Amino acid sequence: MAFMRYYRGLPQGETTVEEFRAWLSQFDADGDGRISREELEEALRSLNLWFAWWKAREAMRAVDANRNGAVDGDEMGRLYAFAHKHLHLKMNQLEE
């Protein structure tokens, strides 16, 4: 018997940086406080976005400033801005 994992969706309407962080945290499979490309891909897939693997790869290339393979710390604000601009997610009060 297969078990499916259910995730909370993004809040309806515009999303703040903190709401975006809280939403992404549920995809942090290893609990290290960072979001890997695979975890980001899972998050995008939960939104039923087409080509989630490609969008996750492009997001990591754009926001992973220290090239450690994960979004952490200050990079979360960059991911938030990327999601707003390139994934057309509704966002407000851009805080970095």
C-alpha positions, -999 to 999 in steps of 0.1 A, spaced: 0 0 0 14 34 -10 12 64 12 9 99 -2 22 129 16 0 159 17 14 194 19 -2 227 28 -7 249 -2 5 285 -4 -19 309 13 -45 324 -10 -39 359 -22 -6 376 -18 21 359 3 47 375 26 83 363 29 75 347 62 45 328 48 66 317 19 94 305 43 68 286 64 53 270 33 88 259 20 98 245 54 74 217 51 95 204 21 127 204 41 129 166 42 162 164 61 153 192 86 186 211 81 168 244 76 180 246 40 161 239 8 179 217 -17 171 216 -54 152 183 -49 132 198 -21 124 229 -41 114 207 -70 90 188 -47 76 222 -35 70 234 -71 55 200 -80 30 204 -52 17 236 -69 11 215 -101 36 236 -120 48 222 -153 85 214 -157 90 216 -119 125 200 -123 136 227 -148 121 256 -128 138 243 -96 172 241 -114 168 276 -128 158 290 -94 189 274 -78 212 288 -104 197 323 -98 196 323 -60 223 300 -47 249 328 -42 274 306 -23 270 276 -47 265 251 -18 235 235 -36 209 248 -12 189 279 -4 198 291 31 198 322 51 198 354 30 192 334 -2 155 329 9 147 365 0 163 360 -34 142 328 -39 111 348 -29 119 375 -55 126 348 -81 93 331 -74 74 364 -78 91 374 -110 96 341 -128 70 317 -114 43 344 -112 33 336 -76 15 364 -58 38 381 -33 39 412 -13 63 432 10 95 420 -5 119 417 25 155 405 21 
